[in-house]
Amino acid sequence: MHIPFKKKSLIRALTVPALLGLAACDSATVTDITNSLNNGEEVDVNISTNDDGNIVVSTQPGDGDATTDAAGGVFAMTNILDNNTIVAYSRGSDGTLSLVGEYETGGNGGDFDGAEGLDPLISAYSLINTPDNNYLLAVNAGSNNISVMQINADMSLEVVDIESSAGVGPNSLTYNDGLVYVSNIDADGEFAGEPDQEGSIYGYTFSNGDLTPIAGSRRDLPNRPAAVRFTPDGSSLLVTSINAGSSALASNNDDSILSFNIGDDGVATSDYPVSGATSTPRGNPEGRNLPSAIGFEVVERSNGTFAVVTEAREFRSEGEPPIFPGLQTGSVSVYRVGNDGSLVGSQLDLLAGQSPTVGQRTACWIVFSPDGEFFWVSNALDASISTYRFTDASGNIELVEELAAIGNQPTSPDPATAFATTDGWIDLDISDDGEYIYQLFGLSGAVGVYRVGLGGSLELVEIVSGDLPEENTQGIIAF
């Protein structure tokens, strides 16, 4: 049994033999614990060190319910500017949430989207968990660092490491087999708004809660990143960009998704992306707004690997910055990812609504069912979730249900009124068993719980409110 004696920790006592190793520390205490276990009682064991450096063992009756009844956990990031925190919930087998507590990350939140209060980092995956659900990683966009937090059995959190992001405004994280990468909003430290942002990525090794920077892993980007994801085998790192094609970009880059090949040392094999693609170039004859690609997932199908990308359609067709009344219907595009990191469009600009101008705007976040068949996209401004699915093994998809779930939507084309009336649905995640989706309400400080039904349908279970700030939140994970 690994026991981190450096810090106070809580160990769930399951067997007598596991406890006998502590006898040298405090035999009387271990005897009490043994007697309690023999009587069928659950015991919590607290291990700490005193001022002299000696080990101190203390016990208390186990509460049992918080651990044994929890099917999993759900965590949402407050992104509070002067003291970022994570709100933790335990998840019942019926999907419902019970508040565990609020835990400081040790860093500051950030706002890089004009103080609208909605989607302040314009990103996905600002909060992630490791596949074993033992650790949570969070960006601190206002202090330019990353926090690693241990997830305890009762879903409480404890900071175990904080590292610099090696850039300005970290906003997205990805993990694969002991390797972590972060994207930073800006590279030069002069924040002048999203149209002319050019960011960076940076890598780390990760082991038992320790995040170690990889020397020489930073790569500058030709545009502002929104999300980073590895391919399943870890050989490529993909980055989506919200301002691809912006007329203010010094790089004049049109690629809404980029790829880097990653070597065995965890470092990108070249200084520049090996491939890039977009569903809609600047100046397209259809007058379609540019993709403004944000959340995406990379999935393996029987005949290849595909990146499925959400597109908010905000920047105008000639690359000018967004104007609220001119937002168009969001979309989803699919790209085949080659073994060499190449990106080739498979199905592009599948609308999230009835027409290019009538439907769900700002499609920004995505989550897949565990079997990779169905996926759901949340539409921020219109406070809705749309259901999609793959139709074949070749990467073709279809919109199954435009409004699988819906909240309070904007009631006016006026920006101030619109933002004051919408729930602003942003990040979402799905439980490991695929039975429940958890939707973060970015403008009403709540989490919506939805049961997944046949054909990807969604049924509201509950809305949990009162634990999060009403705005400026970013990031949610569930397992």
N, C-alpha and C positions, 0 to 999 in steps of 0.2 A: 504494500500500500504506500503510495507516494504522499507524504504529508509536508506541505510547505511551512516549515516552522518559523520562517521569517515574519509571517504575518498571521494574525488571528484568523483561524479558519474553522468551518463547521463541517464535521464528518458525520454522515448518517451511519450509525452503528448497526451492522446487519448480522454479524456472527461473533461468537465468543472468541474463536481463535484469532480473528483479526484484531481484537482488542488486547490480547495477552502480550503483544509486542510492546505495549505501553506500560507494562507492569513496572519496569525499572524506573519509570518517571514518578509513579504514584500508585503503589500497590493497593492502598486502601480504596482509592477511587476506582481502580479497575475492579476490585472485589464488589463494590456497590453496583457498578455497571453490569457485571456478570450476573449478579443476583436479579437485577431488573430484567435482563434479557431472558433468564431462565423462567421468569414469571410471565413471559410473553409481552413485556412492555417494550416500547420503542424509546431509545435514548439518544439525545443529541450530545456530542462530545466536542467541547471547545478546547482547542490547543493553542497556547500562546507562550510568549516568553516574558519573564519579569525584567526589572531593571538590571538584575545581575546576570542576565542571559540564561537563566535556568528555565527549563520547560515547566509550564504549569498546565495541569489537566483539570478541567471542571466539567460538570454535567448538569443536565436539566431534563425533565421528562420530554420526550419528543411530541411535537404537536401533530405529526402524522399527516393531517389532511392536506397541508399545502404541498407536500411532496408526493404522497401516494395517490392523491386524487387528480393531480395535474397531468393532463395528456401532453402538455407542451408549454411553450411560452410565447409571448408576443411583446415586442419592444418598440417603442416609438421615440424619436429624438425631438426634443423641444427646440434645439438650435437657438437657445437664449443667448443673446449677443455677449453679455458679460459673464455668463456662467452656464455653459452648455450642460444639459442633463439628458438622461435616458429614463423614460417612464416604463416600468416593468410590470407585466401582467402574467399571471398563470392562466393557462387555458384549460378549461374543462373538456371532458369527452364530448359534450354537447356543443362545443365551440364557444361557450360564454367565457367572459373574462373576469378575473378577480384581481384587483390592484394589489401589487406587492410593495412597490415603493418607487421613489424617484432618486436617481443616483448621478452624482456629478462625474463628468468625463475628465475633468482637470484641464479643460480648454474652453475656448469661446466659440459661440456660434457666429454665423456671418450672414450678411445680406448683400447679394450681388445682382439684384433684379429690381432696382429702383424703388424700394420701400413699398411695394404693392401688398406685401404680406403673404402673397401666394407664390409657392415654389421659389424661395429666396436664393437657391443655388442653381436653379434650372438644371437639375440633374436627377439621375437615378442611382441607387446603390450607395447613398451616402452613409448607410448603415448596413453592415453585412454580418453574417455569422459563419463560423467554420462548419464544415460538413458534419463534424461530430457534436455540434451544438454545445461545445465547451467554452467557446470564446465569441465575443462580439467585438467588431472593429467599427469605430466611428470617426468621421472626419470632424475636425474643429476648424471650420472655414475662417473664423475670425482670428485665430491664433496660429494658423498655418502648421497644424500638426495633426497626428492621428493617435487616438486612444485605443488601447486593447483592454477589454474588460472581461474578467472571468465570469461565466454564468454558473451560479451555484445551483444546488439541487432544488432549492426553494424559489428559483428564478430571481433572486437578488443578484446584484452586480458588484464587482470589485475591480478597480483599475489596477492593472499589473504592468503596464508599459505605456509610455508616450514617446513618440518619435516625430521629428520634423518631416514635413511633406516635401521639402526641397523646392517649394514654389509658393505662389500666392493663391489663396482660395482653394484648398483641396475640396473636391465635391463628389468624387466617386471612387469606389474601391472594388477590387476583384481578387479572388483567391483561387489557387489551383495547386494542390499537391505541395504545400509548403512554400509557395511563392505568392506574394502579394504585390499588386500594383495600385498606385493612386494616380488620379488625374488632377491637375491644378488648373484653375480657371485662367490664370494669367502668368506669363513668364517674366515680364520685365518689371513687375511691381508698380506699374503706373496704370491704375484702373481708370479707364476712360469710357466705360460702358460696353455692352456686349457686342455692338457691331464690329469693333476693331480689336477684339480680344484674340490673343494667340497664346495658348497655354502650354502645358508640358505633362509628361508622365514620369513616374519614378518607381523603382522596384525595391523589394525587401524579401529576405527570407523570413520564414515564420516557423517557430518551434516552441511548443509548450508555453505559449503566451508571450514569447520574446520576438519582437519585430526588429530585424537587423537590416539597416540600409545596405544596398548593394552598390559599391563604388562603381561609377561610370555608367549607371543605368538610366540616368536622366536623358530624355529625348524631348526636344521642343516640337511643338505642333504648329501647323499652318493655320489653325483656327481654334475656336473656343470649345473644349470638350464638354460633353454632357454626361457620358457614361463610358466605363471601360468593362470589358468582359474577355475572359480567355476562351479559346476553343476548348472543347472537352478534353482533348489530349494535351493541352497546355503549350502546343507548338506555336500558336499565334495569339497575339493580343489585339483586340479590335477596339476602336474608339469611335463613338459617334460625336457629331459636332452640330451645334445649334445655329451657327452663323455661317455655314458653308455657303459661298456665293455672295456674301455681303459685299456691297460696293465700297465699304470702308476698310476691308481687309488688305493689309499690305501685301500679303501672299497671293491675293487674287484667286484663292483656292475654292473650287466648287465641290469638293468631296464631302458628302455628309457622313460617310463611314470610311475609316482608314484601317489598315492592318500593318502590324509589325511582326516579323518572325522573332521568336525568342529562343536563344541558345541554351545549351545545357547549364551554363553559368547564370542563367536568369536574366541575361542582358539582351536587349534587342540587337539583332545581327547587323543592323545598319542605322545610320543617323536619321534616315528619313523613312517614311512608310514605304513598304514594298508594294502596296496596292491601295487604291482608293476608288470610290464609286459614288454616284448619286442617282436618285430616281428622277430628278428634275433639274436641269441646268438653268443657269441664269438666262433670262431672255427667251424662255421657251415660248413657242407660238400659241400655246393654249392659255397663256397668261396665268398659269398656275403659280401660286406662291411657292417659295423655296421650301425644302423639306423640314428644316428646323428639327433634325433628328435628335431624340432624347433617349428614352429607355429602349433596350433591346435584349434579346436572349439568343444564345447560340445553341442549336439543337442538332442532334444527329438523326438522320433518317436512313432508311435501308440503302439508299443510293447516294449518300453524301451528307455533308455538314452545311447547315443553313443558318444565317443570321436573320432574325425577324425583327424589324426595326419600326418603332413608332415615329410618326411624323406630325408635328404640330401645325405646320403650314402657316407660319407667322411672317417671316421676312418676305417682302414683296418680290414679284417676279424679276425685277431689274436689280434686286439686291438692296433696296432701301430698307431701313429699319421698320419694324412692325407698326401699324396703326390699328388700334383696337377695332373699329368698325369694319376694317378690311380683312380680318382673319377669315380664312377659308376652312372648309371641312377637312378634318384631320384624315390621316391615312396610315396604312401599313405597307411596307415593302419588304421583299424577301431577296436575299443574296446568297448564292452558293459560295462557300468558302473552300478554296482548293487546298491541297496539302502544302503548296508553296505559299499560302497566304493570299492568293489572288481572290478578288471579289468580282463576281459576275451576277448581274441582275437576273432573278428568276421570275419574280412577279412584282411589278412596281406600281406604287400609288393606288392601292386598293382602298377606295373611299370608305370612311366610317359613317357615311350617311347617304341620303338619297341623291345628292348632286354635289358638284364641287363647292357650292356655296350654302347648301342646306344640309345640316347634319351635325355631327359631334365635332366641335372644334377642339384644338389643343389636345390631341391624342398623344400622351406623353409617357405612360408607364405600362409595363407588360409583365404578365406572370403566366407560366405554363402549368398544365396539369402534370402530375408525376409521369404519366405515360407519354407525354409529349404530343398528344393529339389535339387537345383543346387549349386555347389560351384566351386571356382576358386583357383588355386594354382600358385603362381609365382615362377619361377625358376631363381635364382639369377645370376649365371654365364652365362647361356644361354639367359638371357634377354627375357623371354617369359612367357606367362600365359597359363595354361592348364585348360580345362573345364571338370568337373566331375558331376555325379549326382547319387542319390540313385536309385536303381532299385526295391527295395521292402521295406517293413517295418521292415525287419530283420537285417538291417545294411549293406546290400550288396551294393556296389558301382561299377561304371564303368567309364572308361575314355571316354568322349564324343568327345573331340577334343584336340589333343596334342598341336597344335599351334593355339589357339584362338586369340592370339595377339603376336607379335614378334617385337623386336627392333634390335639394333646393337649388333651382337653376336661376340664372340671371333673368331679371324681368325688364331690362331696358338696354338699348344699344349704347347708352351713355356709360363710359367706363366706370365712373365713381359709383353709379347706381348698380351696375352689374356686379362689381366686386363686393358691394355691400349686401347683395342678396344671394349670391351663390355660396354653396358649401365649399366649393373649390376642392374637388377630389384630386389628390396627388398620388403619392406612392401607395402601392398595394403589395401584398404578399399572400402566399397560400401555405397552409399547414402541410407538414411532411406527408400526412396521409392523404392529402388532396381533397379533404372533405369540407374545408372552410377557407374562405378568402377574407382577408382583413384589409379594409380600405381606410386610409388616413384622410380625414376631412381637414384640408389645409386652411380653411377660413371659418371654421366653427369649433376647432379644438376637440374633435371627437374621433372615434374609431368605429366604423361600421363593420358588423360581422355578418357574413353571408354564407349560407349553406349551399354547396355545389350539388346540383341535381342532374338528372338525365339530360343529355344533349348540351351540357355546359350551362344549363339554366341556373339562376341564382335566386335564393330565397332569403329575405332579411331575417336574421335571428335576433339581433339587438343592436342598439347604438349606445356606445359607452362614452360619456362626456364628463367634463369637470376636472379631468386630470392633466390636460394639456393646455398650453397657451392657445388662444383663439386664432392666432396667425403666426407666420414665420416658422412653422414646424417643417421638418424635412426628414424623411427616412422612416421605414418601418420594416421589421422582419418578424416572421412567424415560423414556428416549427411544431 
